[in-house]
Amino acid sequence: MDASNNDTPTISQNSQTTTNSKLKLTIKTPKDKKDISIDASSTVKEFKDQVANEFNSSVDQICLIYSGKILKDDEDLKKHDIKDGVTIHLVIRAPKSDTNSNTAASSTPPRVQPEVNIQMI
């Protein structure tokens, strides 16, 4: 009987580990809030891909912030001690486009060097 009692906690620990492999995270923007499930061993890049898909944005526009730190693509979620149920803040940057940068450049007047006359005495 002792052997069967020892097996029971081991089985429950294994099943507990299995349930912890998926994280349910809340993604929050200033206007929206969504829950996303992801594998605990995922990289930030994989997480960004999923978030971009959920928020209909490109991955280049996505910036994820947890505990005051910007999450970098090459890092694992484990590195930031991200646990089940936490909130990740999402900033969606404006899309990069040539027309936007041309408008900004044309609205700034060109810099003109003042003419300086120096006379030698």
Residue pairs with C-beta under 8 A, 6 or more apart in sequence:
20 40
20 84
21 39
21 40
21 41
22 37
22 38
22 39
22 40
22 84
23 37
23 38
23 39
23 40
23 77
23 82
23 83
23 84
24 35
24 36
24 37
24 84
24 85
25 35
25 36
25 37
25 38
25 82
25 84
25 85
25 86
25 87
25 88
26 33
26 34
26 35
26 36
26 85
26 86
26 87
26 88
27 33
27 34
27 35
27 36
27 51
27 54
27 55
27 87
27 88
27 90
28 87
28 88
28 89
28 90
29 55
29 89
29 90
29 91
29 92
32 55
34 54
34 55
36 50
36 51
36 54
38 46
38 47
38 50
38 77
39 46
40 77
40 78
41 76
41 77
41 78
42 76
42 77
43 73
43 74
43 75
43 76
43 77
44 64
44 71
44 72
44 73
44 74
44 75
44 76
44 77
45 59
45 73
45 74
47 64
47 71
47 77
48 59
48 62
48 64
48 71
48 73
49 59
51 62
51 64
51 90
52 58
52 59
52 61
52 62
55 62
55 90
55 92
57 92
58 95
60 93
60 96
61 92
61 93
61 94
61 95
62 90
62 91
62 92
62 93
63 70
63 90
63 91
63 92
63 93
64 70
64 71
64 88
64 89
64 90
65 71
65 88
65 89
65 90
65 91
66 80
66 82
66 86
66 88
66 89
67 80
69 80
71 80
71 88
82 88
94 100
